[in-house]
């Protein structure tokens, strides 16, 4: 039994090291940041406090945006990202309430992604949050952001950490500085974790109502 637990632990850490190594080699630093945030929340047990959990998410978004802006003139990738962010923020400001509608993109066999202008022309926003704001306006975007915060606040229904919380936090953070709705795998995971957290909270609230009504009788 003890040997089996040891083997499982070795396999777990070996798999974790492999995933982190792949992320580093592929240059997916945003996933490393997400992993660090989720790991910090897990090991420090910040999920036990809704204020700490939401505050950690907000601070990580601020830190990533600030770091991107600070390094935009020394890092080409961050320059592209910041340039695109500013462009779409200006576009949202032109028609903030109802947005511009879906992107009308003409897809060719050979797509040019060599400059920020070409990326913009191909509908790249480098932020799913900006995509929603550009397409549907800040009213719809506000509802979307409120639903994320409300879901995080409903995590009090859990007595201990659960995988769907880490998945939900990680993928919602990715929506701010990257992400993609056309990646059906990650989008499906986001929706599934979103549903599971709210379903658990609803069941707990229903059970509490039943218990209270029975006690009153």
N, C-alpha and C positions, 0 to 999 in steps of 0.2 A: 504493500500500500504506500509506504513512504517512498520507495524507489520510483513508483509510478508517478507520484506527485512531483518528485524531483525531475523526472523526464519531461513531464508536462510543462514544468516551469522553464526548463532549458529550451524546449521547442518554442514556447511562447516568446521568450526573449530573443531567440535566434530569428524568429519570424519578424519580430518588431525591429531588430537591427537591420534585417534585410530590407524591410519597407522603408525605413529611414534612409538607408544607403541609396536605394533606388530614387527616392525623392531628391536627395542631394545631387545625384548624378544627372537627373532629368532637369534640374533647375527649378523644381516646383517649391520654391521657398515659402509660398503662401500656405501650403499644406503643413510645412514644418512649424509655422507660426500658429496655425490652428491646433496642431498636435500639442504644442507647448501650452497653449491656453487651456485645452481640455485636460491635459495632464496636471497642470497646476490646480485646476478646479477639483480634480479627483483626489489628488494626494493631500491637499490642504483642506479638503472637505468643504469647499466654499458653497457647494450646492445646498448645504443645510440652511443657508441664509439667502433668501430671495434677493435682498438688497445687494449682498456681496456678489451674487451670481450675475445679476443684471449689470451692476457696476463694473465687474470684470470685463464683460462683453463690450460695454461702451468704451472703456479705457483702451482695450485692445484695438478697437476701430480707430480711435483718436491717434494712438501710437503709430499704427500702420500708415495712416494718411499723412501724419507729420513726418515720419521717416521717409516716405516716398517723396514728399515735397523738398525736404532738406537735401536729399541725395539725387535730385532730378538732373542736376548739372554735372554730376560725376558718374552717373549710371545711365546708360542709354535706354535700358528697359524702363526704368522709372521715369525718364524724360518722356518717353512715348506714352506711358500710362497717365502721367499728370497732364500732358497736353490734351489727351483724349477726354479726361475728366472735365477739364475746364471748358472744352468745346461743348460738351453735352450739358453742362450746367448752364451755359449761356443759351443753348437751344431750349432748354426747359423754361428758362426765364422769359423767352419770347411768347410762349403759349402755356403758362403754368397750370391752368385749371383743367383743361381737357386733353392736353398733350397733342402730339403730332400723328398719332396712329401708328400702326405697325410699319416697320422698315420696308421700303420698297427697294429690294436689292436685286440687281441683275447678276446672276451667277454665271461666270464664264468657266471654260475648261481650265484656264490658267488664271488663278486669282493672285493679285499683287498685294502683298502685305509688307512691302519694304519701307513704307513711311507712315507716320500717323495719319496723314490725309487719306491714304489708300485704305488704312484700317477703318477709319470713320466711314468712308464710302461703302465699305463692305459690312457696315452695321456692327462694328466692334466698339463696345462702350467701356470695356474693362471693369464693368460693375453692373450686375443684374439690377441693383437698386436704381441706377441711372437709366437702365433700359425701361423699367416700369414707369419712372417719372417722365421720361421722354415720350413714351408711347401713350400713356394713359393720364398723365398729369399728376399733380401733387395730391389731389384729393384721394384718388385710388391708391397712390403710394402711401399716404398717411394711414389708410385703413390696413394696408399690408403690414406696415411697421407696427401698428398698434396690435395687430393679431399676433405678431412675433413676440412682443413684450408680454401680452396677456398669456400666451402659452408658457413662457418662462415662469411667470408668476404662479401659474397653476401647478408647477412642479411640487408644491408643498404636499400634494396628494401622495407622494412617495415617501416611504420611511428611510430609504437608502438609495444610493446611486444606482442608476439603470442605464443600460447602453444607449437607449433612444435619446436620453438627454445629451450625452456626448455627441452623438450623430447630429442631433438637431442644432446644438450650439455651433459645432464645427461647420456645418453646411450653410447655416444662416450667416455666419461671419464671412464665409466665402462669397456670399452674394454681394457684399459691400465692396470688396476689392478684386473681384473676379467672378468666378462661377459662370454657369451657362445653362439656360433653360433647355437648350437643344441636346444637352447631355442627359439622356433619359434615365441612365442608371443613377446618377447622383440626385437628380430631381425626384425620382421615385423614392429614394431613400429619405430625402427631405420630407416629402409628403407623408410617408409612412411613419416616421418619427413624430411628425407634427400631430398626426392622428392618434398615435398611441398615447402620447402625453395627455391630450385632451380627453380621450376615452377613459383613461384611468381616473382623471380628475372628476369627470361626470359620474362615473360609477361610485366613487367615494362620496360625492355630494348627495347622490340618490340614496345611498345606504344610510348616510347621516340623517337625511330627511325622514326616511322610514323609521329609523331608530327613535328620533325625536317625537314623531307622531305616535308611535307605540308607547313611548314613555308617558306622553300626555294623557293617553287613554287609561 
